[in-house]
Amino acid sequence: MIECIVRFEVMQDKEPKQLRGLIILGKGEEPGEEQLLQMFARMGYNVRLDDPEQLLFKPTDSSASYEWLRVRELDMGEEKGSEDHYLNSIVANLLPNRNRPI
């Protein structure tokens, strides 16, 4: 099992708040949209993916006390380089398959 720490921000009261969540994955797995939605739901944020490129989530309830959530970093416990490959991989998997070579 691998722990993935999800660092995200919540726009609440016109001010972004930095928070963290946790996803447990099997070896070799990467977190996807469904795991992120489940993690947010466990934390009391019922959201839908609004912008896959930005990993921006919006509330499903219009009376929610927050405007949006945005994933900033997926920490899989590995050494970091200049680019977050896990975040890029998730974004690539969420985007439509247009303009990709066959």
Secondary structure, 3 states (H helix, E strand, C coil): CEEEEEEEEEEECCEEEEEEEEEEECCCCCCCHHHHHHHHHHCCCCEEEEECCCCEEEECCCCCCEEEEEEEEEECCCCCCCCCHHHHHHHHHHCCCCCCCC
